[in-house]
Amino acid sequence: MKLTAVLYSVLIFISCANNAVKDNQKEKTTSKYSNPKGVEVEKETTTKTDSETTVVEVFHEEQSIPTPINNDEKSENLNANSKILPEEIVVVTPTSAISKIEEVAETQEAATTQIMDLQEEIQEVPTSENVVKVPSHSAWEALLQKYVDNAGNVDYGAFRNSKTELAAYLEVLAKNEPQADWSKNEKLAYYINLYNAATVKLILDNYPTNSIKDIKKPWGKDIVTIGDAMVSLGYIEHKVLRKMNEPRIHFAINCASYSCPKLVNKAFTAAGMEQQLEAATKDFVNDTTRNQFSPEEAKLSEIFKWYKGDFTVEGSLKEYINNYLATPMTASTKIKYLKYNWNLNEK
């Protein structure tokens, strides 16, 4: 505000000075007349563009040349009669004014440059509207704690009372999509929680239902917002999470069915990602409702059949599963697959 006031005053000064210069260059007319004191004077009339007339009296005592007087007498006469003597008349030129104008103009130009620099800096500073931050998943965890038990069963009927809170959490994720500078674990936490929360919302939007498969194209419809895009649950799983070369995500995402890995009642976080993925994988492999082992035969979840390629990048499927078994399978152990239970994972 102070800089603005200074610039405004400078502009007013320049305008007045310019008018003074212009007035000095206007056409002049001269005429003689006698003032009340009987001294014949010349009258210089300057015509301005606004039709106003300024009269300047320049005294010329033509009748007689005054006798020189000293400075003290001049001072006395001036004090007594307030009369300007001829030799005291000073002709004023616009030179000093023009010099001052040029000086002010330079100052104005410098100030303008500073303002432009400041404006550029302001434009470069990100606003709260365009800053993308890593979102907190605490709101999602609060909902999980309230409506999901330790076995992964969901009270969908009661969960409907918190649809507004669930929608608000999904909106936060939509407005803060992953950025290139996010860590892998931050991206994993984002997409795993997004997938699980969006799946719960899909069930609530179609509740009551006996199975997610009773919903038309549950994994093919674009129902999830990420930034300016709408994507499907299938897109998040196959085009994003599986591309991150982390096979344990298959035990973290939940498809709202009994044979799916259970929906844990804690949100996944970047800080706890390694421990959470490891715990989810070990829990799923050793859950007898999803996998069954004997020395001769292993009855596995169909997840290991559908996504076998994800688990065998660095070895065989048996080798991958044996990492989580107290009693590993042997080379002679036969593998079969259990029928998948698509019933709703409801309390």
Secondary structure as the mmCIF struct_conf table of DSSP 4:
data_model
#
loop_
_struct_conf.conf_type_id
_struct_conf.id
_struct_conf.beg_label_comp_id
_struct_conf.beg_label_asym_id
_struct_conf.beg_label_seq_id
_struct_conf.end_label_comp_id
_struct_conf.end_label_asym_id
_struct_conf.end_label_seq_id
HELX_RH_AL_P HELX_RH_AL_P1 LYS A 2 ASN A 24
TURN_TY1_P TURN_TY1_P1 GLN A 25 GLN A 25
BEND BEND1 LYS A 26 LYS A 26
STRN STRN1 LYS A 28 SER A 34
TURN_TY1_P TURN_TY1_P2 PRO A 36 LYS A 37
BEND BEND2 GLY A 38 GLY A 38
STRN STRN2 GLU A 40 THR A 47
TURN_TY1_P TURN_TY1_P3 THR A 49 ASP A 50
BEND BEND3 SER A 51 SER A 51
STRN STRN3 THR A 53 PHE A 59
BEND BEND4 GLN A 63 GLN A 63
HELX_LH_PP_P HELX_LH_PP_P1 ILE A 65 PRO A 68
HELX_RH_AL_P HELX_RH_AL_P2 ASN A 71 ASN A 81
HELX_RH_3T_P HELX_RH_3T_P1 PRO A 86 GLU A 88
TURN_TY1_P TURN_TY1_P4 PRO A 94 PRO A 94
HELX_RH_AL_P HELX_RH_AL_P3 THR A 95 GLU A 124
BEND BEND5 VAL A 125 VAL A 125
HELX_LH_PP_P HELX_LH_PP_P2 PRO A 126 THR A 127
TURN_TY1_P TURN_TY1_P5 SER A 128 ASN A 130
HELX_LH_PP_P HELX_LH_PP_P3 VAL A 134 SER A 136
HELX_RH_AL_P HELX_RH_AL_P4 SER A 138 TYR A 147
STRN STRN4 VAL A 148 VAL A 148
TURN_TY1_P TURN_TY1_P6 ASN A 150 ALA A 151
BEND BEND6 GLY A 152 GLY A 152
STRN STRN5 VAL A 154 VAL A 154
HELX_RH_AL_P HELX_RH_AL_P5 TYR A 156 PHE A 159
HELX_RH_3T_P HELX_RH_3T_P2 ARG A 160 SER A 162
HELX_RH_AL_P HELX_RH_AL_P6 LYS A 163 LYS A 175
BEND BEND7 ASN A 176 ASN A 176
TURN_TY1_P TURN_TY1_P7 ALA A 180 ASP A 181
BEND BEND8 TRP A 182 TRP A 182
HELX_RH_AL_P HELX_RH_AL_P7 LYS A 184 ASP A 205
TURN_TY1_P TURN_TY1_P8 ASN A 206 ASN A 206
BEND BEND9 PRO A 208 PRO A 208
BEND BEND10 ASN A 210 ASN A 210
STRN STRN6 SER A 211 SER A 211
HELX_RH_3T_P HELX_RH_3T_P3 ILE A 212 ASP A 214
BEND BEND11 ILE A 215 LYS A 217
TURN_TY1_P TURN_TY1_P9 PRO A 218 GLY A 220
BEND BEND12 LYS A 221 LYS A 221
STRN STRN7 ASP A 222 ILE A 226
TURN_TY1_P TURN_TY1_P10 GLY A 227 ASP A 228
STRN STRN8 ALA A 229 SER A 232
HELX_RH_AL_P HELX_RH_AL_P8 LEU A 233 TYR A 235
HELX_RH_PI_P HELX_RH_PI_P1 ILE A 236 LEU A 241
HELX_RH_3T_P HELX_RH_3T_P4 ARG A 242 MET A 244
BEND BEND13 ASN A 245 ASN A 245
HELX_RH_3T_P HELX_RH_3T_P5 PRO A 247 PHE A 251
TURN_TY1_P TURN_TY1_P11 ALA A 252 ALA A 252
BEND BEND14 ALA A 256 ALA A 256
STRN STRN9 SER A 257 SER A 257
TURN_TY1_P TURN_TY1_P12 TYR A 258 SER A 259
BEND BEND15 CYS A 260 CYS A 260
HELX_LH_PP_P HELX_LH_PP_P4 PRO A 261 LYS A 262
BEND BEND16 ASN A 265 LYS A 266
BEND BEND17 ALA A 270 ALA A 270
TURN_TY1_P TURN_TY1_P13 ALA A 271 GLY A 272
HELX_RH_AL_P HELX_RH_AL_P9 MET A 273 VAL A 285
TURN_TY1_P TURN_TY1_P14 ASN A 286 ASN A 286
TURN_TY1_P TURN_TY1_P15 THR A 288 ARG A 290
STRN STRN10 GLN A 292 PHE A 293
BEND BEND18 PRO A 295 GLU A 296
STRN STRN11 GLU A 297 LEU A 300
TURN_TY1_P TURN_TY1_P16 GLU A 302 GLU A 302
HELX_RH_AL_P HELX_RH_AL_P10 ILE A 303 TRP A 306
TURN_TY1_P TURN_TY1_P17 TYR A 307 TYR A 307
HELX_RH_AL_P HELX_RH_AL_P11 LYS A 308 PHE A 311
BEND BEND19 VAL A 313 GLY A 315
HELX_RH_AL_P HELX_RH_AL_P12 LEU A 317 ASN A 322
TURN_TY1_P TURN_TY1_P18 ASN A 323 TYR A 324
BEND BEND20 ALA A 326 THR A 327
TURN_TY1_P TURN_TY1_P19 ALA A 331 SER A 332
STRN STRN12 LYS A 334 TYR A 337
HELX_LH_PP_P HELX_LH_PP_P5 LEU A 338 TYR A 340
STRN STRN13 ASN A 343 LEU A 344
STRN STRN14 GLU A 346 GLU A 346
#
